[in-house]
Amino acid sequence: MFNMFLNSVKLFFTGRLFRDGRAALIQWAKGFGLTLLLLVGIGWAVSPLLGVVVASLVGGLMQPVLFKDVKYA
């Protein structure tokens, strides 16, 4: 299991994990931006703890949706 993880990390950093690395990076940035926006918005308006909880749940739930069309090499 650890060797599979190391192999994936190696492929990622050499740029051979995704067919289109740019598309994967754009999808990651969308998820990051949404999570950050929720964290700052809810954390500032209501409570920092609630902001962390809501942002992490929404950000985690969005990852499969964002990465469903990303093709691996």
N, C-alpha and C positions, 0 to 999 in steps of 0.2 A: 504494500500500500504506500509506504514511504517512497519507494523507488518510482511509483507512478506519479506521485506528487512532484518529485524532483525532476522527472522527465517533462512534465507539463510546464513547470517553472522555466526549465531550460529552453523549451520550445517557445514559450512566451517571450523571453528576453532576447532570443535570436530572431524573433519576428516570423516564426513558422507555425504558430499555433492556430491562427485564424487565416482564412483565405483572403479576407479584406480587413487588415488591421485598422484601417481608418474608420470603417463602419463600426467595428467593435468599440473603438475609442469614442466615437460620437455617441453611441448608445450608452456607454458608461457615463459620459459627461452629462447626458440628459438625466439619468438617474441620480447622479451626484448633485446636480443643480436643483432638482426637485426636492431631494432630501435636505439640502442645505437651506433652501427657501422655507420649507416647513419648520425646520429646527429653529431658525432665527425668528420667523414670524410667530409661531406659537410660543416659543421661549420668551420672546419679548412681550407678547400680549397677555399671556396667561401665566405660565410657570415654566422655568427652565426644565424641570423634571418631566413635566407633561410634554414639552417640546421634544425632548430626547426620545421618550417612549413612542409618541405618534410618528415622528420622523423616521425612526428606525423601523417601525412596523410597515409604514407605507413604502419606504425605500426598499425594504426587503421583499415586499410583495410585488414591487414593480420590476425587479430584476428578471424574473422569468418572462414577463411580458416584453420587456425591452430586448432580451437576448434570444427570443424564439426564432428569429430569422437569420441570426449570425451563423455563418458556415465555418466549420473547422477544416483545417488543411489535412 
